[in-house]
């Protein structure tokens, strides 16, 4: 069983930045895949924002390339998403997802609101 806890969401003005963090309950080296998804009201499932396979290069949705950066901190057991130049279209609930032993695990989500 893997627990994921997201943090860092909130209200930001257009053009602003936020850093989301996903704390993982197990060692990062055990994870096969890590990603951040986002879901806007009335839409399901969530859309991939950024992801990384263990030992691989990050992958980004076209809509966030150049603005979002996914990274991991093995010492803190976190998967982070640095978001810059935020736009109203980035507003969503952001979810952390990992793959561990062929099973997907999701966090509870953190709300990001982009508004002036």
Beta strands, then each sheet from edge to edge (+ up, - down):
strand 1: 4-7
strand 2: 10-12
strand 3: 18-24
strand 4: 33-39
strand 5: 47-53
strand 6: 59-60
strand 7: 68-73
strand 8: 78-83
strand 9: 92-100
strand 10: 103-106
strand 11: 110-114
sheet 1: 1+ 3- 8+ 7-
sheet 2: 2+ 11+ 9- 4+ 5- 6+
sheet 3: 2+ 11+ 9- 10+
end
